[in-house]
């Protein structure tokens, strides 16, 4: 915990997103950034105590300025730390050979059905020790932090057996304890059908429900429960059964929905009361309308479509229909091996039709809502965690205009400066 206050002053633009903690932003409200010019923040311990103009805060804290660490943000913008609400952080190995296979015409599902894809990573993750998984996760968390991400979600799902699923969740918990980035855990035992259950996926769903879910809940290993609802993986009926079973144990539903083809995943997310439906590349208009009605957050993963060379999700249409949209990297070894949320924001603007303002909302407060953290992070308001990001651009529009670049200058996490001048600080 920081031993003295931090005073950030003279930010060209301070993007506060104030007043958005109660519910995710939709439609035109996704463009309301609540910008303060010549903005300033006063931080004590790990909490934002006050946010306003530099003149206002200098007057309010005049008697205490000498005791504060002062950060001059002149020429920069200040915004909340980015939130990544959908990652597969904990895994072993890599799958670069599949990238070459896709460039030569193989599809994602063809690779997976021939023993590659999720199954390949499952095999490598089963063989890895927990310590190896923790170490690999910490390396990725450093990369996230250098790109301005201060909170992420991390799924299991590369075990498909209890021993490895538990190992992944425990590794995520240890990484959370060892690293400044907050790691929120999701159980995804139903990420794929294991080879040994290929002819009887219903039996695998029963195994997850009867043996794995109770242990996840009892040991408090995760707070969310996810499933890959896709033709050739798990059906809507199987997905509903598993998600409803998780709800009875206190696990909030999430769902990988309509990624490869329309499969009523968005509709199912609304029907089971999921906090989010993710991917949604092929979501139907009806599914979008049902999600909007129920307030289900659409977590869009532009990097996945980009890396798989597929048509992106219809982000513009979702926003226009009232779906609260969030963004994520989908960091994983097969379909989106990246930790760059800024690049996801670029892609969302260029390939999904979001505006620069909407992309910021989707990567901060709406992303925080997608993992039930909006009361703590995602906006710059008194009482929230001091998770802040300074970027080397004079206005928020340039974040997307200068695309494919990491503009991160300073990251403050829980009131501590953890990135300075774009580099991790020594305490990292």
matplotlib code that plots the C-alpha trace (Angstrom):
import matplotlib.pyplot as plt

x = [0.0, 1.3, 2.8, 1.7, -1.0, -0.6, -1.8, -2.2, -2.7, -3.0, -4.4, -5.4, -8.5, -9.7, -12.2, -14.3, -17.3, -18.9, -22.3, -22.1, -21.5, -25.2, -25.8, -23.9, -24.2, -26.2, -27.0, -26.1, -24.9, -21.9, -20.6, -21.0, -17.4, -17.9, -14.5, -12.9, -10.3, -7.2, -8.3, -6.8, -7.2, -6.2, -5.4, -4.9, -3.8, -5.6, -8.7, -9.6, -10.5, -11.4, -11.6, -12.1, -10.2, -6.6, -7.6, -10.4, -8.2, -5.2, -7.6, -9.1, -5.8, -3.6, -2.4, -1.4, 0.3, 3.8, 3.2, 1.9, 3.7, 2.8, 2.4, 2.3, 0.0, 0.4, -0.1, -1.6, -5.1, -6.2, -8.7, -9.7, -7.5, -8.6, -10.7, -10.5, -13.6, -12.8, -9.4, -7.9, -5.0, -3.8, -2.5, 0.7, 2.4, 1.5, -0.1, 1.7, 1.6, -2.2, -1.8, 0.2, -2.5, -5.2, -3.2, -3.2, -7.0, -7.8, -10.7, -10.8, -13.3, -11.4, -8.2, -10.1, -11.9, -8.6, -7.1, -5.7, -7.2, -8.5, -7.5, -3.9, -3.7, -5.5, -2.9, 0.0, -1.8, -2.5, 1.2, 2.3, 2.8, 0.9, 4.0, 4.7, 1.2, 1.6, 4.9, 3.5, 0.4, 2.6, 4.5, 1.2, -0.1, 3.0, 2.1, -1.5, -0.2, 2.1, -0.9, -2.9, -5.0, -5.6, -8.3, -8.9, -11.2, -9.5, -11.2, -10.3, -11.2, -7.9, -8.2, -11.6, -10.9, -11.2, -7.5, -6.4, -9.4, -8.7, -5.0, -5.9, -8.2, -5.7, -2.9, -5.2, -5.8, -2.0, -1.3, -3.9, -2.1, 1.3, 0.6, -0.9, -3.5, -6.7, -7.7, -11.4, -11.9, -14.4, -14.9, -15.2, -15.0, -17.3, -14.9, -14.8, -15.9, -12.9, -11.8, -12.8, -16.4, -16.6, -19.4, -21.3, -21.1, -24.2, -22.3, -19.5, -22.0, -23.4, -19.8, -19.2, -22.5, -22.4, -18.7, -16.9, -19.4, -20.0, -16.3, -15.8, -18.6, -17.4, -13.8, -14.8, -12.5, -14.6, -17.6, -18.7, -19.6, -19.1, -19.7, -18.9, -22.3, -21.6, -22.5, -20.0, -19.2, -22.2, -25.8, -28.2, -30.0, -26.7, -25.6, -28.8, -28.6, -25.1, -25.7, -28.8, -27.0, -24.3, -26.8, -28.2, -24.7, -24.2, -22.1, -23.2, -23.7, -21.6, -21.7, -19.5, -22.2, -22.8, -19.1, -18.9, -22.6, -26.0, -26.9, -29.3, -26.6, -27.5, -31.1, -30.1, -27.9, -31.0, -33.2, -30.8, -30.0, -26.3, -24.2, -22.7, -22.7, -19.3, -18.1, -21.5, -20.0, -23.1, -25.7, -29.2, -31.2, -33.7, -30.9, -29.6, -33.1, -33.5, -30.1, -31.0, -34.3, -32.6, -29.5, -27.1, -23.7, -22.3, -18.6, -17.1, -13.7, -12.4, -9.0, -10.5, -12.2, -9.1, -6.8, -9.1, -9.7, -13.4, -16.1, -16.4, -19.3, -22.0, -21.0, -22.7, -26.0, -25.8, -25.3, -28.1, -30.4, -29.6, -27.1, -24.5, -21.3, -17.9, -14.6, -11.9, -8.8, -9.9, -6.2, -5.7, -3.1, -5.2, -7.5, -6.3, -2.7, -2.6, -2.6, -3.3, -6.6, -5.7, -5.5, -8.9, -10.3, -8.7, -10.3, -13.6, -13.7, -12.4, -14.1, -17.2, -18.3, -17.8, -16.8, -13.7, -15.9, -17.9, -14.7, -13.5, -16.7, -16.6, -13.1, -13.7, -17.0, -19.0, -16.2, -16.2, -20.0, -19.4, -17.4, -19.4, -16.7, -18.3, -18.7, -14.9, -13.3, -14.1, -14.6, -12.8, -15.0, -14.4, -14.5, -13.4, -10.1, -7.2, -6.7, -5.7, -4.1, -2.1, -1.7, 0.8, -1.9, -3.4, -7.0, -9.0, -9.6, -5.9, -6.1, -7.7, -6.3, -2.8, -3.7, -1.7, 0.4, 0.7, 0.4, 0.7, 2.9, 1.9, -0.3, -1.5, -2.9, -4.4, -2.7, 0.7, 2.6, 3.4, 4.2, 6.2, 7.4, 5.8, 8.0, 7.2, 8.5, 11.2, 8.8, 7.3]
y = [0.0, 3.4, 5.3, 8.7, 10.3, 10.5, 13.6, 13.3, 16.7, 18.5, 15.6, 17.0, 14.9, 12.8, 10.2, 9.5, 7.5, 8.7, 7.5, 4.2, 1.8, 0.8, -0.8, -1.2, 1.5, 1.1, 2.9, 6.6, 6.4, 4.3, 7.6, 9.6, 9.6, 12.5, 14.1, 16.7, 18.8, 19.7, 16.8, 15.7, 12.8, 12.6, 9.1, 7.9, 4.3, 2.3, 4.5, 7.4, 10.2, 12.9, 13.7, 17.0, 19.8, 20.5, 23.9, 22.3, 19.7, 22.0, 24.2, 21.3, 19.8, 22.9, 22.1, 18.6, 19.1, 18.9, 15.4, 13.9, 12.2, 14.4, 13.0, 15.7, 14.3, 17.3, 16.3, 12.9, 11.5, 9.8, 7.0, 4.0, 1.0, -1.3, -4.4, -7.6, -9.8, -12.9, -14.6, -18.1, -16.9, -20.2, -22.7, -24.5, -24.6, -22.8, -23.6, -21.6, -24.5, -24.2, -20.6, -21.9, -24.6, -22.0, -20.0, -23.1, -23.4, -25.5, -24.2, -23.8, -26.7, -29.0, -28.5, -29.2, -32.2, -33.7, -33.5, -30.0, -26.8, -27.0, -30.7, -29.9, -27.3, -29.6, -32.3, -29.8, -28.3, -31.7, -32.4, -29.1, -28.6, -26.0, -24.0, -24.0, -22.7, -20.0, -18.8, -18.7, -16.8, -14.2, -13.5, -12.9, -10.7, -8.5, -8.1, -7.2, -4.6, -3.0, -2.6, -0.8, -3.7, -3.8, -6.4, -9.6, -12.6, -16.0, -19.3, -22.9, -25.3, -26.8, -29.7, -31.3, -33.5, -32.5, -32.6, -30.3, -27.9, -27.5, -27.0, -24.2, -22.4, -22.8, -21.4, -18.4, -17.8, -17.9, -15.6, -13.2, -13.2, -12.7, -10.1, -6.6, -7.3, -8.6, -12.0, -13.0, -16.8, -18.6, -22.4, -23.7, -27.5, -27.7, -26.1, -29.1, -32.7, -34.9, -37.6, -40.3, -38.9, -38.2, -40.7, -39.7, -35.9, -36.1, -38.3, -35.7, -33.0, -35.2, -35.6, -31.9, -31.3, -34.1, -34.2, -30.9, -28.1, -29.0, -29.0, -25.7, -24.2, -25.9, -24.8, -21.3, -21.8, -19.6, -17.3, -17.8, -20.9, -21.0, -23.4, -23.5, -23.7, -24.5, -27.1, -29.9, -29.0, -28.6, -28.1, -25.5, -28.2, -29.4, -25.8, -24.9, -28.0, -27.2, -23.4, -24.0, -26.5, -24.0, -21.3, -23.6, -23.7, -20.0, -19.8, -17.0, -18.1, -17.0, -18.6, -18.9, -18.2, -18.2, -18.0, -20.3, -20.4, -19.2, -21.7, -19.9, -19.1, -15.5, -16.5, -19.1, -16.5, -14.3, -17.2, -18.5, -15.0, -15.0, -12.0, -12.1, -13.9, -13.9, -14.1, -13.6, -13.5, -15.2, -14.0, -13.6, -10.3, -12.1, -13.1, -9.6, -8.3, -10.8, -10.0, -6.3, -6.9, -9.0, -6.7, -9.5, -8.0, -8.9, -9.5, -9.1, -10.5, -8.7, -10.3, -13.8, -12.9, -11.1, -14.0, -16.6, -14.4, -14.5, -11.9, -9.9, -9.7, -7.1, -4.7, -1.7, -3.5, -4.8, -1.3, 0.1, -2.7, -1.8, -4.6, -3.4, -4.2, -5.0, -5.9, -8.5, -10.0, -13.6, -14.2, -17.9, -20.0, -21.0, -18.2, -15.0, -15.2, -11.5, -9.4, -6.1, -4.6, -1.3, -3.3, -4.9, -1.4, -0.5, -3.6, -2.8, 0.5, -0.6, -4.0, -3.8, -0.2, 1.1, 4.7, 5.6, 6.7, 3.4, 1.4, 3.1, 2.3, -1.3, -1.8, -0.2, 0.1, -2.3, -4.8, -4.4, -5.0, -8.3, -9.7, -8.0, -5.5, -2.2, -1.1, -1.3, -0.4, 0.8, 4.5, 7.4, 8.2, 8.8, 5.6, 3.3, 1.5, 3.6, 1.7, 4.3, 4.6, 7.5, 7.4, 9.3, 10.9, 14.4, 13.3, 10.0, 10.0, 9.5, 6.2, 4.7, 7.0, 5.8, 2.2, -0.9, 1.0, 0.8, 4.3, 3.4, 5.7, 5.1, 2.5, 2.9, -0.3, -0.2, 3.1, 1.9, 3.1, -0.3, 0.9, 4.1, 5.4, 2.3, -0.1, -2.2, -0.7, -2.5, -3.8, -5.9]
z = [0.0, -1.0, 2.0, 0.9, -1.3, -5.1, -6.9, -10.6, -12.2, -15.6, -17.6, -21.0, -20.8, -17.8, -18.9, -15.8, -17.0, -13.8, -12.7, -14.5, -11.7, -11.2, -14.6, -17.9, -20.4, -23.6, -26.8, -26.8, -23.2, -24.3, -25.9, -22.7, -21.3, -18.9, -19.8, -17.5, -19.2, -17.1, -14.9, -11.6, -9.1, -5.5, -4.3, -0.7, 0.1, -2.7, -3.1, -5.3, -2.8, -5.2, -9.0, -10.7, -12.3, -11.3, -9.9, -7.8, -6.3, -5.7, -3.7, -1.8, -0.9, -0.7, 2.8, 1.8, -1.5, 0.0, 1.4, -1.9, -4.8, -7.7, -11.2, -14.0, -16.7, -19.1, -22.7, -21.7, -21.1, -17.9, -17.8, -15.7, -15.9, -18.7, -17.8, -19.8, -19.0, -21.1, -21.0, -20.9, -18.9, -17.5, -20.0, -21.1, -24.5, -27.7, -31.1, -33.7, -36.1, -36.3, -37.5, -40.5, -41.0, -41.2, -43.6, -45.8, -45.6, -42.5, -40.4, -36.6, -36.2, -38.6, -36.6, -33.3, -34.6, -35.7, -32.2, -32.4, -31.0, -27.4, -27.2, -28.0, -25.2, -22.9, -23.4, -22.6, -19.7, -18.1, -18.2, -16.7, -13.0, -11.1, -10.6, -14.3, -15.0, -12.4, -13.8, -17.4, -16.1, -14.4, -17.6, -19.4, -16.6, -17.0, -20.7, -19.8, -17.3, -19.8, -22.0, -19.3, -18.1, -14.3, -13.9, -15.9, -15.9, -16.2, -17.3, -16.7, -19.5, -20.6, -18.2, -19.0, -16.0, -12.3, -11.4, -14.2, -14.0, -10.3, -11.1, -13.5, -11.1, -8.2, -10.5, -11.4, -7.7, -6.9, -9.9, -8.5, -5.1, -6.6, -9.2, -9.1, -11.8, -10.2, -11.6, -11.4, -11.9, -14.1, -14.2, -17.7, -17.4, -20.5, -22.9, -25.2, -25.3, -24.1, -26.5, -24.0, -24.1, -27.8, -28.4, -25.3, -24.5, -22.3, -19.9, -19.8, -19.0, -16.2, -14.9, -14.8, -13.1, -10.5, -9.7, -10.7, -10.1, -6.4, -5.7, -7.5, -5.3, -2.1, -2.5, -3.8, -6.8, -9.1, -9.1, -12.8, -14.8, -18.6, -21.4, -25.2, -26.8, -30.4, -33.0, -32.7, -29.1, -26.7, -27.6, -26.3, -24.3, -22.7, -22.1, -20.3, -18.1, -17.0, -16.5, -14.5, -12.3, -11.7, -10.7, -8.0, -6.5, -6.6, -9.8, -12.2, -15.8, -18.7, -22.2, -25.3, -27.8, -31.6, -32.5, -35.5, -36.6, -35.3, -32.6, -30.3, -27.8, -27.4, -26.8, -24.2, -22.4, -22.0, -20.9, -18.1, -16.9, -17.9, -16.9, -20.4, -23.7, -25.4, -29.0, -30.8, -34.3, -35.6, -33.1, -34.5, -34.3, -32.1, -29.8, -29.6, -28.8, -26.0, -24.6, -24.6, -22.9, -20.1, -19.8, -20.8, -21.7, -25.1, -24.6, -28.1, -29.0, -32.1, -31.9, -32.3, -35.6, -36.8, -36.0, -37.4, -40.5, -39.9, -40.2, -37.0, -34.7, -35.5, -32.7, -34.2, -34.6, -31.0, -29.6, -31.8, -30.5, -26.9, -26.0, -23.4, -25.2, -23.7, -25.3, -24.5, -25.9, -25.5, -24.7, -25.5, -27.4, -30.4, -31.6, -30.0, -28.6, -27.5, -24.3, -26.1, -25.1, -26.9, -30.2, -29.4, -29.2, -32.5, -34.1, -32.6, -34.3, -37.6, -37.9, -35.7, -36.2, -32.6, -32.2, -30.2, -27.2, -27.3, -27.4, -24.2, -22.5, -23.7, -22.4, -19.0, -17.2, -19.3, -19.1, -15.3, -15.3, -17.3, -14.3, -11.5, -10.6, -11.7, -8.1, -7.6, -11.0, -14.5, -13.8, -12.1, -9.0, -5.4, -3.4, -6.2, -6.4, -7.6, -10.9, -13.4, -16.8, -18.3, -22.1, -24.2, -26.4, -26.1, -26.6, -26.5, -30.3, -30.9, -29.1, -32.1, -34.8, -34.0, -34.2, -33.4, -30.9, -27.1, -25.8, -22.1, -20.1, -16.5, -14.8, -11.2, -9.6, -6.1, -5.5, -6.5, -9.6, -11.3, -14.8, -15.5, -18.8, -20.4, -18.4, -15.4, -12.2, -10.2, -7.6, -10.3]

ax = plt.figure().add_subplot(projection="3d")
ax.plot(x, y, z, "-o")
ax.set_aspect("equal")
plt.show()
